[in-house]
Structure formats: structure tokens, C-alpha cells
Amino acid sequence: MKIIGIDIGTTTISGVVLENKVEGQITTKAEEKLEIVEAKTIENGCFIPTEHEWERIQDAEQIVKKAQNLTDYFLDKYQDVERIGLTGQMHGIVYIDKNGKCVSPLYTWQDERGNLYSENGDSCGEKENAYDEIGEEKINEVKIKKTKGISLIEEIQQKCKLKTASGYGLVTHIYNMRHSLIPKSATSFCTIMDYLGMCLTGRQVPLVHVSNAAS
């Protein structure tokens, strides 16, 4: 029997077909002897251009479409597939609605909104040169005030005693909550590989593996 593995990376999407070469009944995973039958990699190419230099988002639906096409390619070619394993870029999140449909882009692990400086606990999301329009006499005053703020990840560390990084799913989610960026129809969020799993199985609620839950 064969196993398909799909990896959704930031720049590429990869797939592999493995076959167990051990004859007879297998009682433990340690007894498996897996060999690569075929491997295939395609370009991700799903980044969405934005006006913010700190924002790193991708088209989640297009990513899943490419991953599904790669999966279908293997399934059509190999009839004796027993399992499909999914992995992918950590920390990035996509919002889904009550029907299990994607309602947002994929906010990737490279997103830097958690590093933006904040005022009074609310991330401002502004670039340094955003104050040019108010006049030169005000620029220094605003910049001095801004340096007194802290980034979202610094705020989380101070208040929760947790060390996080920009791009972590909950960091992105907190920023989006504060800036009303969460789609009104969203009921949950998950990683991109969780969403692929939902699309492959018809689930309406994401099933997040523990290895993806520490973000």
C-alpha cells in the first residue's frame, strides 16, 4: 500500500508517494520500510501584493486548489493509496466560516504586523513615513511619542509572560481583532494544511494537529 504526503510551503508545494516494502502484517510504525515512489514539487506563487510592506499574505483558495490538483495527480496514477499525510508552513492562519469555507487570505508566518509599534496598547500599523503629510514641524513630535509605544509581541510578553514572534497565528489574530480585520462571517481559523484537510474530507470544523497548535 502507498502513502501520499503533501507539504504546503511558502514558496513551493511538494508531494511524495511512499510505499511500504515490508511484506506481511505490520504491527508498529517502526516495522515500516518506506521507499519513495515519486516526488513532485510545484511553485506556490500565491502571494497577494498589498500596500503595506510589513504584510505577507497569500491566496488561500489558490494554494488549496494547487495542492488538491497535486493530490489528484497522485491518486489518479496510483490506485492503492492507503493514507494521505499533510504538513505545511507553521503559524500562518486562514479564517473560515460556519460552513468550513475560507473567508480570508492566508496570513503567513512571515507577516510582520506583530512587530509594529503601538500606542496605548493598540497597534498603530503605520510606517514611519506615514506622518509626512501632517507637516515637518509635527514629525519629530509624533515620532518621539511613537517610540514610547511597544510592539504587540512586546505587549504580549509583558502582560502574559509569553515569548512570541510576529507571524504566530494568535499574534496575527489579536492584531486583526484590534483593527477590525476579521471577516464578519468568520467563526474560526486554522492553518493552511488544516484547511486543505477540510477540503479533502468535507469537514466544516478544522481539526488542528497538536504539532500545529503551539502558535
C-alpha atoms as an extended CHARMM CRD file, in Angstrom:
* protein
*
       215  EXT
         1         1  MET       CA              0.0000000000        0.0000000000        0.0000000000  PROA      1               0.0000000000
         2         2  LYS       CA              1.0560000000        3.5640000000       -0.6820000000  PROA      2               0.0000000000
         3         3  ILE       CA              1.0320000000        6.8140000000        1.2580000000  PROA      3               0.0000000000
         4         4  ILE       CA              0.7480000000       10.3140000000       -0.1960000000  PROA      4               0.0000000000
         5         5  GLY       CA              2.4260000000       13.2140000000        1.5630000000  PROA      5               0.0000000000
         6         6  ILE       CA              1.6080000000       16.8530000000        0.7490000000  PROA      6               0.0000000000
         7         7  ASP       CA              3.6850000000       19.7750000000        2.0350000000  PROA      7               0.0000000000
         8         8  ILE       CA              2.3730000000       23.3270000000        1.5690000000  PROA      8               0.0000000000
         9         9  GLY       CA              5.4100000000       25.5660000000        1.7290000000  PROA      9               0.0000000000
        10        10  THR       CA              5.6210000000       29.3320000000        1.3850000000  PROA      10              0.0000000000
        11        11  THR       CA              7.3680000000       29.2210000000       -1.9920000000  PROA      11              0.0000000000
        12        12  THR       CA              6.6110000000       25.6840000000       -3.1890000000  PROA      12              0.0000000000
        13        13  ILE       CA              4.0470000000       22.9240000000       -2.7540000000  PROA      13              0.0000000000
        14        14  SER       CA              5.5120000000       19.4440000000       -2.6930000000  PROA      14              0.0000000000
        15        15  GLY       CA              4.0970000000       15.9560000000       -2.8630000000  PROA      15              0.0000000000
        16        16  VAL       CA              5.5390000000       12.4960000000       -2.4360000000  PROA      16              0.0000000000
        17        17  VAL       CA              4.2900000000        8.9470000000       -2.8430000000  PROA      17              0.0000000000
        18        18  LEU       CA              5.7500000000        6.4200000000       -0.4150000000  PROA      18              0.0000000000
        19        19  GLU       CA              5.3800000000        2.6680000000       -0.4990000000  PROA      19              0.0000000000
        20        20  ASN       CA              5.8520000000        0.2290000000        2.3310000000  PROA      20              0.0000000000
        21        21  LYS       CA              8.2190000000       -2.5260000000        1.2300000000  PROA      21              0.0000000000
        22        22  VAL       CA              7.7150000000       -4.7650000000        4.2580000000  PROA      22              0.0000000000
        23        23  GLU       CA              5.6640000000       -7.8460000000        3.4350000000  PROA      23              0.0000000000
        24        24  GLY       CA              3.0090000000       -9.2050000000        5.7740000000  PROA      24              0.0000000000
        25        25  GLN       CA              1.1280000000       -7.5600000000        8.6040000000  PROA      25              0.0000000000
        26        26  ILE       CA              2.7180000000       -4.5140000000       10.2340000000  PROA      26              0.0000000000
        27        27  THR       CA              2.0750000000       -4.0530000000       13.9570000000  PROA      27              0.0000000000
        28        28  THR       CA              4.1600000000       -0.9300000000       14.6200000000  PROA      28              0.0000000000
        29        29  LYS       CA              5.3110000000        2.0560000000       12.5930000000  PROA      29              0.0000000000
        30        30  ALA       CA              8.8860000000        1.0550000000       13.3700000000  PROA      30              0.0000000000
        31        31  GLU       CA              8.3730000000       -2.0260000000       11.2130000000  PROA      31              0.0000000000
        32        32  GLU       CA              7.5350000000        0.0410000000        8.1600000000  PROA      32              0.0000000000
        33        33  LYS       CA             10.1350000000        0.3650000000        5.4370000000  PROA      33              0.0000000000
        34        34  LEU       CA              9.0440000000        3.2530000000        3.2680000000  PROA      34              0.0000000000
        35        35  GLU       CA             10.5630000000        3.9670000000       -0.1190000000  PROA      35              0.0000000000
        36        36  ILE       CA              9.9280000000        6.9550000000       -2.3680000000  PROA      36              0.0000000000
        37        37  VAL       CA              7.9480000000        6.0280000000       -5.4620000000  PROA      37              0.0000000000
        38        38  GLU       CA              7.5660000000        9.5380000000       -6.8740000000  PROA      38              0.0000000000
        39        39  ALA       CA              8.1110000000       13.1090000000       -5.7260000000  PROA      39              0.0000000000
        40        40  LYS       CA              6.8310000000       16.2720000000       -7.3480000000  PROA      40              0.0000000000
        41        41  THR       CA              7.2140000000       19.9700000000       -6.4980000000  PROA      41              0.0000000000
        42        42  ILE       CA              5.3260000000       22.9240000000       -7.9510000000  PROA      42              0.0000000000
        43        43  GLU       CA              5.5960000000       26.6580000000       -7.3880000000  PROA      43              0.0000000000
        44        44  ASN       CA              3.3250000000       28.2050000000       -4.7840000000  PROA      44              0.0000000000
        45        45  GLY       CA              3.1980000000       31.6380000000       -6.4230000000  PROA      45              0.0000000000
        46        46  CYS       CA              0.1680000000       32.8030000000       -4.4320000000  PROA      46              0.0000000000
        47        47  PHE       CA              1.4160000000       35.9420000000       -2.6730000000  PROA      47              0.0000000000
        48        48  ILE       CA             -1.0330000000       38.8460000000       -2.7950000000  PROA      48              0.0000000000
        49        49  PRO       CA              0.5010000000       42.3140000000       -3.3620000000  PROA      49              0.0000000000
        50        50  THR       CA             -0.5300000000       44.8420000000       -0.6920000000  PROA      50              0.0000000000
        51        51  GLU       CA              0.1690000000       48.4720000000        0.1330000000  PROA      51              0.0000000000
        52        52  HSD       CA              1.8130000000       47.5190000000        3.4310000000  PROA      52              0.0000000000
        53        53  GLU       CA              5.4570000000       46.4660000000        3.3240000000  PROA      53              0.0000000000
        54        54  TRP       CA              5.0010000000       44.5450000000        6.5820000000  PROA      54              0.0000000000
        55        55  GLU       CA              2.1100000000       42.4440000000        5.3000000000  PROA      55              0.0000000000
        56        56  ARG       CA              2.7100000000       38.9300000000        3.9290000000  PROA      56              0.0000000000
        57        57  ILE       CA             -0.4990000000       37.2900000000        2.7640000000  PROA      57              0.0000000000
        58        58  GLN       CA             -1.3190000000       34.6130000000        0.1970000000  PROA      58              0.0000000000
        59        59  ASP       CA             -4.4010000000       33.4540000000       -1.7050000000  PROA      59              0.0000000000
        60        60  ALA       CA             -5.5630000000       30.5110000000        0.4110000000  PROA      60              0.0000000000
        61        61  GLU       CA             -8.0540000000       29.1810000000       -2.1330000000  PROA      61              0.0000000000
        62        62  GLN       CA             -5.4640000000       29.1120000000       -4.9050000000  PROA      62              0.0000000000
        63        63  ILE       CA             -2.9840000000       27.3270000000       -2.6480000000  PROA      63              0.0000000000
        64        64  VAL       CA             -5.5360000000       24.6510000000       -1.7860000000  PROA      64              0.0000000000
        65        65  LYS       CA             -6.5120000000       24.3060000000       -5.4380000000  PROA      65              0.0000000000
        66        66  LYS       CA             -2.8840000000       23.6360000000       -6.3840000000  PROA      66              0.0000000000
        67        67  ALA       CA             -2.4630000000       21.1760000000       -3.5140000000  PROA      67              0.0000000000
        68        68  GLN       CA             -5.6680000000       19.3550000000       -4.4700000000  PROA      68              0.0000000000
        69        69  ASN       CA             -4.5540000000       19.1190000000       -8.0920000000  PROA      69              0.0000000000
        70        70  LEU       CA             -1.2560000000       17.6190000000       -6.9580000000  PROA      70              0.0000000000
        71        71  THR       CA             -3.1030000000       15.1480000000       -4.7280000000  PROA      71              0.0000000000
        72        72  ASP       CA             -5.4580000000       14.1930000000       -7.5710000000  PROA      72              0.0000000000
        73        73  TYR       CA             -2.4770000000       13.6400000000       -9.8450000000  PROA      73              0.0000000000
        74        74  PHE       CA             -1.0830000000       11.0460000000       -7.4430000000  PROA      74              0.0000000000
        75        75  LEU       CA             -4.4700000000        9.4340000000       -6.7700000000  PROA      75              0.0000000000
        76        76  ASP       CA             -5.1400000000        9.0110000000      -10.4880000000  PROA      76              0.0000000000
        77        77  LYS       CA             -1.7250000000        7.4820000000      -11.0430000000  PROA      77              0.0000000000
        78        78  TYR       CA             -1.6080000000        5.1940000000       -8.0030000000  PROA      78              0.0000000000
        79        79  GLN       CA             -4.7450000000        3.2640000000       -7.0980000000  PROA      79              0.0000000000
        80        80  ASP       CA             -3.5730000000        1.5870000000       -3.8890000000  PROA      80              0.0000000000
        81        81  VAL       CA             -3.2170000000        4.6790000000       -1.6750000000  PROA      81              0.0000000000
        82        82  GLU       CA             -3.9510000000        3.9340000000        1.9650000000  PROA      82              0.0000000000
        83        83  ARG       CA             -3.2140000000        7.2350000000        3.6710000000  PROA      83              0.0000000000
        84        84  ILE       CA             -2.6540000000       10.9270000000        2.9440000000  PROA      84              0.0000000000
        85        85  GLY       CA             -0.4200000000       12.9610000000        5.2440000000  PROA      85              0.0000000000
        86        86  LEU       CA             -0.4930000000       16.7680000000        5.3270000000  PROA      86              0.0000000000
        87        87  THR       CA              2.0740000000       19.2600000000        6.5310000000  PROA      87              0.0000000000
        88        88  GLY       CA              2.9690000000       22.8320000000        5.7000000000  PROA      88              0.0000000000
        89        89  GLN       CA              4.0960000000       26.2580000000        6.7980000000  PROA      89              0.0000000000
        90        90  MET       CA              3.7360000000       26.7590000000       10.5310000000  PROA      90              0.0000000000
        91        91  HSD       CA              1.9570000000       29.6200000000       12.2960000000  PROA      91              0.0000000000
        92        92  GLY       CA              0.1010000000       31.1340000000        9.3290000000  PROA      92              0.0000000000
        93        93  ILE       CA             -3.6920000000       31.2900000000        9.6970000000  PROA      93              0.0000000000
        94        94  VAL       CA             -6.7580000000       31.4670000000        7.4740000000  PROA      94              0.0000000000
        95        95  TYR       CA            -10.2580000000       32.3750000000        8.6890000000  PROA      95              0.0000000000
        96        96  ILE       CA            -13.1680000000       30.0780000000        7.8960000000  PROA      96              0.0000000000
        97        97  ASP       CA            -16.9510000000       30.4080000000        8.1900000000  PROA      97              0.0000000000
        98        98  LYS       CA            -19.5740000000       28.1370000000        9.7500000000  PROA      98              0.0000000000
        99        99  ASN       CA            -19.6970000000       26.0540000000        6.5670000000  PROA      99              0.0000000000
       100       100  GLY       CA            -15.9600000000       25.4170000000        6.6270000000  PROA      100             0.0000000000
       101       101  LYS       CA            -15.2360000000       27.7810000000        3.7350000000  PROA      101             0.0000000000
       102       102  CYS       CA            -12.2600000000       30.1070000000        3.5550000000  PROA      102             0.0000000000
       103       103  VAL       CA            -13.2140000000       33.7850000000        4.0380000000  PROA      103             0.0000000000
       104       104  SER       CA             -9.7880000000       35.4220000000        4.2150000000  PROA      104             0.0000000000
       105       105  PRO       CA             -6.3180000000       35.3030000000        2.7360000000  PROA      105             0.0000000000
       106       106  LEU       CA             -3.6550000000       33.2000000000        4.3940000000  PROA      106             0.0000000000
       107       107  TYR       CA             -1.7480000000       35.3780000000        6.8590000000  PROA      107             0.0000000000
       108       108  THR       CA              1.6630000000       33.7390000000        6.5670000000  PROA      108             0.0000000000
       109       109  TRP       CA              4.3490000000       33.1340000000        9.1800000000  PROA      109             0.0000000000
       110       110  GLN       CA              6.3730000000       35.9160000000        7.5080000000  PROA      110             0.0000000000
       111       111  ASP       CA              3.7860000000       38.5820000000        8.3290000000  PROA      111             0.0000000000
       112       112  GLU       CA              5.2770000000       41.3790000000       10.4340000000  PROA      112             0.0000000000
       113       113  ARG       CA              2.2210000000       43.0760000000       11.9410000000  PROA      113             0.0000000000
       114       114  GLY       CA              3.2330000000       41.8270000000       15.3630000000  PROA      114             0.0000000000
       115       115  ASN       CA              6.4010000000       43.9490000000       15.1620000000  PROA      115             0.0000000000
       116       116  LEU       CA              4.5400000000       47.2180000000       14.5480000000  PROA      116             0.0000000000
       117       117  TYR       CA              4.7470000000       49.7100000000       17.3860000000  PROA      117             0.0000000000
       118       118  SER       CA              1.6300000000       50.5220000000       19.3600000000  PROA      118             0.0000000000
       119       119  GLU       CA              0.0550000000       53.4070000000       21.2020000000  PROA      119             0.0000000000
       120       120  ASN       CA             -1.8990000000       52.7350000000       24.4300000000  PROA      120             0.0000000000
       121       121  GLY       CA             -1.8960000000       49.0020000000       23.7400000000  PROA      121             0.0000000000
       122       122  ASP       CA             -3.3850000000       49.2910000000       20.2390000000  PROA      122             0.0000000000
       123       123  SER       CA             -1.0360000000       48.5580000000       17.3440000000  PROA      123             0.0000000000
       124       124  CYS       CA             -0.9940000000       51.6040000000       15.0790000000  PROA      124             0.0000000000
       125       125  GLY       CA              0.0650000000       49.7940000000       11.9210000000  PROA      125             0.0000000000
       126       126  GLU       CA              1.6990000000       52.8990000000       10.4770000000  PROA      126             0.0000000000
       127       127  LYS       CA              5.0170000000       53.2020000000        8.7040000000  PROA      127             0.0000000000
       128       128  GLU       CA              7.4730000000       55.8720000000        9.8510000000  PROA      128             0.0000000000
       129       129  ASN       CA              6.9390000000       57.9820000000        6.7290000000  PROA      129             0.0000000000
       130       130  ALA       CA              3.1590000000       57.9450000000        7.1870000000  PROA      130             0.0000000000
       131       131  TYR       CA              3.3960000000       61.1830000000        9.1940000000  PROA      131             0.0000000000
       132       132  ASP       CA              4.9250000000       63.2380000000        6.3960000000  PROA      132             0.0000000000
       133       133  GLU       CA              1.5160000000       64.5880000000        5.4130000000  PROA      133             0.0000000000
       134       134  ILE       CA              0.9690000000       66.4340000000        8.7040000000  PROA      134             0.0000000000
       135       135  GLY       CA              3.9280000000       68.7540000000        8.1890000000  PROA      135             0.0000000000
       136       136  GLU       CA              7.5960000000       68.7640000000        9.0970000000  PROA      136             0.0000000000
       137       137  GLU       CA              7.0480000000       70.6820000000       12.3590000000  PROA      137             0.0000000000
       138       138  LYS       CA              4.9330000000       67.7850000000       13.6880000000  PROA      138             0.0000000000
       139       139  ILE       CA              7.0540000000       64.8590000000       12.5210000000  PROA      139             0.0000000000
       140       140  ASN       CA              9.5550000000       64.9210000000       15.3710000000  PROA      140             0.0000000000
       141       141  GLU       CA              6.7880000000       65.2700000000       17.9570000000  PROA      141             0.0000000000
       142       142  VAL       CA              4.8970000000       62.2820000000       16.5810000000  PROA      142             0.0000000000
       143       143  LYS       CA              7.9870000000       60.1090000000       16.2460000000  PROA      143             0.0000000000
       144       144  ILE       CA              9.0110000000       60.8220000000       19.8210000000  PROA      144             0.0000000000
       145       145  LYS       CA              5.5440000000       59.8580000000       21.0050000000  PROA      145             0.0000000000
       146       146  LYS       CA              5.5800000000       56.7270000000       18.8960000000  PROA      146             0.0000000000
       147       147  THR       CA              8.8700000000       55.4450000000       20.3090000000  PROA      147             0.0000000000
       148       148  LYS       CA              7.1830000000       55.2970000000       23.7170000000  PROA      148             0.0000000000
       149       149  GLY       CA              4.8760000000       52.5850000000       22.4240000000  PROA      149             0.0000000000
       150       150  ILE       CA              5.6270000000       48.9060000000       22.3020000000  PROA      150             0.0000000000
       151       151  SER       CA              5.0860000000       46.2620000000       19.6790000000  PROA      151             0.0000000000
       152       152  LEU       CA              2.3110000000       43.7180000000       20.0390000000  PROA      152             0.0000000000
       153       153  ILE       CA              4.7380000000       40.8830000000       20.7490000000  PROA      153             0.0000000000
       154       154  GLU       CA              6.3870000000       43.0210000000       23.4470000000  PROA      154             0.0000000000
       155       155  GLU       CA              2.9770000000       43.7600000000       24.9450000000  PROA      155             0.0000000000
       156       156  ILE       CA              2.1020000000       40.0550000000       24.9940000000  PROA      156             0.0000000000
       157       157  GLN       CA              5.3840000000       39.2450000000       26.7010000000  PROA      157             0.0000000000
       158       158  GLN       CA              4.8180000000       41.9200000000       29.3450000000  PROA      158             0.0000000000
       159       159  LYS       CA              1.1830000000       41.0500000000       30.0760000000  PROA      159             0.0000000000
       160       160  CYS       CA              1.1930000000       37.2800000000       29.5960000000  PROA      160             0.0000000000
       161       161  LYS       CA              4.8420000000       36.4170000000       30.2870000000  PROA      161             0.0000000000
       162       162  LEU       CA              4.9310000000       34.5600000000       26.9600000000  PROA      162             0.0000000000
       163       163  LYS       CA              7.6130000000       34.9460000000       24.3380000000  PROA      163             0.0000000000
       164       164  THR       CA              6.0480000000       35.0760000000       20.8780000000  PROA      164             0.0000000000
       165       165  ALA       CA              7.0560000000       36.2150000000       17.4100000000  PROA      165             0.0000000000
       166       166  SER       CA              5.3760000000       38.1650000000       14.6670000000  PROA      166             0.0000000000
       167       167  GLY       CA              3.7400000000       35.7180000000       12.2940000000  PROA      167             0.0000000000
       168       168  TYR       CA              2.4540000000       33.4730000000       15.0700000000  PROA      168             0.0000000000
       169       169  GLY       CA             -1.2140000000       32.7550000000       14.4990000000  PROA      169             0.0000000000
       170       170  LEU       CA             -2.5370000000       34.2470000000       17.7410000000  PROA      170             0.0000000000
       171       171  VAL       CA             -0.3680000000       37.3540000000       17.3430000000  PROA      171             0.0000000000
       172       172  THR       CA             -1.8860000000       37.9060000000       13.9120000000  PROA      172             0.0000000000
       173       173  HSD       CA             -5.3660000000       37.2120000000       15.2770000000  PROA      173             0.0000000000
       174       174  ILE       CA             -5.0240000000       39.7350000000       18.1250000000  PROA      174             0.0000000000
       175       175  TYR       CA             -3.8280000000       42.4110000000       15.7050000000  PROA      175             0.0000000000
       176       176  ASN       CA             -6.7130000000       41.6680000000       13.3520000000  PROA      176             0.0000000000
       177       177  MET       CA             -9.2360000000       41.8610000000       16.2120000000  PROA      177             0.0000000000
       178       178  ARG       CA             -7.9530000000       45.2600000000       17.2630000000  PROA      178             0.0000000000
       179       179  HSD       CA             -8.1430000000       46.5970000000       13.7390000000  PROA      179             0.0000000000
       180       180  SER       CA            -11.4740000000       45.0410000000       12.7350000000  PROA      180             0.0000000000
       181       181  LEU       CA             -9.8210000000       42.9360000000       10.0330000000  PROA      181             0.0000000000
       182       182  ILE       CA            -11.6080000000       39.6800000000       10.8380000000  PROA      182             0.0000000000
       183       183  PRO       CA            -14.3670000000       38.8850000000        8.3120000000  PROA      183             0.0000000000
       184       184  LYS       CA            -17.8330000000       39.0990000000        9.8920000000  PROA      184             0.0000000000
       185       185  SER       CA            -18.6800000000       35.6150000000        8.6430000000  PROA      185             0.0000000000
       186       186  ALA       CA            -15.6050000000       34.0270000000       10.2540000000  PROA      186             0.0000000000
       187       187  THR       CA            -16.2620000000       31.5560000000       13.0560000000  PROA      187             0.0000000000
       188       188  SER       CA            -12.7930000000       30.0360000000       13.4450000000  PROA      188             0.0000000000
       189       189  PHE       CA             -9.3120000000       29.9170000000       11.9700000000  PROA      189             0.0000000000
       190       190  CYS       CA             -6.7380000000       27.2480000000       11.2280000000  PROA      190             0.0000000000
       191       191  THR       CA             -3.5070000000       26.5920000000        9.3530000000  PROA      191             0.0000000000
       192       192  ILE       CA             -3.4540000000       26.2100000000        5.5860000000  PROA      192             0.0000000000
       193       193  MET       CA             -2.8310000000       22.4550000000        5.8260000000  PROA      193             0.0000000000
       194       194  ASP       CA             -5.7600000000       22.1130000000        8.2080000000  PROA      194             0.0000000000
       195       195  TYR       CA             -7.9080000000       23.8690000000        5.6320000000  PROA      195             0.0000000000
       196       196  LEU       CA             -6.6630000000       21.5290000000        2.9110000000  PROA      196             0.0000000000
       197       197  GLY       CA             -7.6670000000       18.6250000000        5.1480000000  PROA      197             0.0000000000
       198       198  MET       CA            -11.1430000000       20.1270000000        5.4820000000  PROA      198             0.0000000000
       199       199  CYS       CA            -11.4660000000       20.4480000000        1.7200000000  PROA      199             0.0000000000
       200       200  LEU       CA            -10.3210000000       16.8570000000        1.1520000000  PROA      200             0.0000000000
       201       201  THR       CA            -12.6420000000       15.3640000000        3.7620000000  PROA      201             0.0000000000
       202       202  GLY       CA            -15.6360000000       17.6920000000        3.7030000000  PROA      202             0.0000000000
       203       203  ARG       CA            -15.2130000000       18.7830000000        7.3260000000  PROA      203             0.0000000000
       204       204  GLN       CA            -16.8700000000       22.0310000000        8.4030000000  PROA      204             0.0000000000
       205       205  VAL       CA            -14.7830000000       22.3730000000       11.5630000000  PROA      205             0.0000000000
       206       206  PRO       CA            -10.9690000000       22.3270000000       11.4380000000  PROA      206             0.0000000000
       207       207  LEU       CA             -9.0480000000       19.5250000000       13.1030000000  PROA      207             0.0000000000
       208       208  VAL       CA             -5.7540000000       21.0340000000       14.2330000000  PROA      208             0.0000000000
       209       209  HSD       CA             -2.9190000000       18.6400000000       14.9690000000  PROA      209             0.0000000000
       210       210  VAL       CA             -1.0530000000       19.2720000000       18.2010000000  PROA      210             0.0000000000
       211       211  SER       CA              2.1660000000       19.9400000000       16.2560000000  PROA      211             0.0000000000
       212       212  ASN       CA              0.4660000000       22.9700000000       14.6730000000  PROA      212             0.0000000000
       213       213  ALA       CA             -1.2090000000       24.2470000000       17.8290000000  PROA      213             0.0000000000
       214       214  ALA       CA              1.7050000000       25.9530000000       19.5910000000  PROA      214             0.0000000000
       215       215  SER       CA              1.2570000000       29.2790000000       17.8210000000  PROA      215             0.0000000000
